[in-house]
Amino acid sequence: MFHYKSIAQVDTLFALSSPNIIHMPNFYSQKESNEMFTKLSKCPFKQPIIKVSGKSYRPLRKSCSYGDMSLEYEYSGHCELLLPWNRTVLKIKSDVEKKNGFEYNFVLLNFCESGHAKIGAHKDDEASLDQSADIATLSFGACRDMIFSKKGCKSVRQALEAGSLLLMHEQKEWTHAIPLHLCVKEPRISLTFRRVWSSLQQSLDEMEHDYSIPPCKRLRRE
């Protein structure tokens, strides 16, 4: 079992043989959620080109990213070009950090126009991710389900309502996905906050591994 600081009104906690997630359905009020959706819908979303099983395609969803300028983030063969933080995203980032005690330097926004857009099953296990920090997902707009799966375990389905916050901890063994929901006609915007190592830090880690550089020579991780 893991521990979180200053988290109230926790709706769901899965641990041990289930994915380690905390779901807070009313992180933002309905009014706040609607206001956030309106502001976030003006972000410069674009269709990424991703690779799955060696094949490239454009998913129906659109995305954009914000973060510290020293960072790079790549997933499924797609390298995200980071935009400088804007006021709305910084406000959400601050609210999340105050709630769970982690600091984030990167966020990926996904825009799904309807339930025809999906996110396939995947693991957030990129080498650039700081696995000690929870991954935090905010949802605005239409309610969509997220499905957690692991071989030999029963799948877990969690509804992600507008204004909800989902915290994921140690997800290496579980995949998660947003499946098709053809009855959903409304759009959804999600923000997934992560802590990502800079290219400099990754280079130092590789040097330490290859040449056994003493820890005192390494760049300190904040």
N, C-alpha and C positions, 0 to 999 in steps of 0.2 A: 504494500500500500504506500502511496506517496502523499505528501502533505502540501497544501497550498495556504498561503498567507492571505488573510483578509478577504476571503470569498464567502459571500452570503447568498441566500436564496438559490442554492444549488439544486437543480431539478434532477439530474441523473449523474451517478458515479459508477463507472465500470472499472473493475480492477481484477487482479489475480489472473483468472483464466479468460477474461474479456479484455477488450482494448481499454487502455487507461485514458478515459475521456471524462471531462466535466462539461455539462451542458447547462447554460443559464438562459432560459427563454425570454427573460424581460430585462436584458442588460440595458437596452434603450426602450423608452416608452414608444407607443404607436406614433405619437406626434413627432418625436425626435427621429424615429426611424424613417418616417415619410420625408422629413426635411433632409436627412442624410442622403436618401435615395435620389432626391431631386438634384442635390449638389454633386453627388458622385456620377450621375448620369452624364455630366458634362466633361468627364475625364476623356482623354484621347484614346479610346479603345481601338485596337486593331486586331485582325485575325492573325494568329501566329501560324507558322508552319512547323509541325512537330513530326517526329519519326516514331513509329511503332512497328516493331518486328522488321526493321530495315526499310520500311516504306514511309514516304513523306505524304502528308495530307494536311488540309486546313480544317480544323474542327469548326462546328457551328458557333461556338462561343468566341467572344473577343476578350482581349486582355490588355493590361498595361501595368507598369511597375513603378514604384517610388522607393527611394532609398538613399543611403549615403553614397556619394559619388565615387568612392574608392572601391566599390563592390562590383562583382559580376555574378550573375546567377544563370545557370543553364539547366534545363530539364528537357527530356525527350528530344535531344538534339537541337533545341531552340534556345538561343541566348537572349535573355531579356535586356533591353536597353532601359536603364533606370532614369526616371525623371526626378528632378529635385522636388523635395517634399512641398505639398501645398497645404493651405490652412486647414481644410476639412480633414484630410488624411492625418495630419499631425494631431488634430483634436481627438480623433478616434484612437490613434496610437497612444496618446497620453492617457486616455480613459482606460485602455486595456492594461497598460503598464502599472497604473495605480491599483488595479484590481488584483493582478496576479504576481506583481513584484519582479517581473522580468523586463529587461530593456530590449527593444527591437531596432534593427537598422535596415529592414527591408520589408516590403509588402507587395504581394501580387494581387491584383484586382481581376476578377473574372466577370464578364457580362453575358448572361444567358437570356436571349430574347424571349424564349418560351421553354416549355418542357421538352421540346424537340432537341434542345442542346443538352449535352451530357458531359461528364468527366469520367473517363474510364478508370478502372481499378488500378491503383498505383501505390507505391510506398514513397514517403518523403525521406529518402535515405541518401541524398546527394552528399558527396564528400565535403562540399562547401558549407553544409549546415552544421550549426552548433547544436548537437543533440541534447545538450544539458538544458536548453531552453525550450519550454513548451511552444508548440505551434498554436497560434490563436486565430480562429476564423470567425468573422462577423458576417451576418447575413441581412440583406435588405431586399424588400420587394417580395416576390412570390416565395411561398414555403416549398422547399424541396427536401427530399430525404437523402441522407448519407448512409451508405452501407459499409460496415466494417466486416472483413472476412479474413479467416485464417484456416489453413488446412487442419482438419480434425476438430474444428470448433464450430459451434453454431453461429451463423452470421448475426450481426447486430444492426438493426435499422434505427436511425435517429432522425427525427424531423427537425429541420433547421428553419425556425420561424423568423419572420422579419424582426430585427432588433435583438436577435439571440447571439450569444457568444459561446463558441465551442473551443475548449482547451484540450489539446492532444499531447500526451506524454509518452515517450519511448514507444514509437510506432514501428520499429524495425520488423516486427514479426507479423504485423497486420497490414492488409491493403485497405484502402477506402475509395469509394466511388460515389458519384452523383448519377444515378441511372436515369434513363428516359422516363418522362411522365407526360404522356401526350395530352392528358386532360388539362394540364397547366398552360394557360394562354398568356399569363402575365410574365414580365421580365424579372430577373433576379440579379443582384450584384453582390458578390462576396469579396471580402478582403481577408487575405491570409498573411498574418504577420509571422516573420521568421527572423532568427538571428543568423547572419551569414558571416563567415570568416572572409577577410579581405584577401586578395591575391598575394599580398606581401606575407600575411600570416601563414597562408597555405605553403608558400615557398620556404619559409623558415621551418615549418613542420616537416617538410620533405627533406630539408637539409639535416635536420636533427635525426631523422630516421636513417638517412644514408650515411651520415658522417659522425653520428653520435655527439652532436654539439651539446655541451653541458647546458642544463636548464637555465643557468644564470645568464646565458648569452641570448636566450630567446626573447622575443618581444612579448611583453606581458599581456595576457588577455584580460580585458576589462569585464 
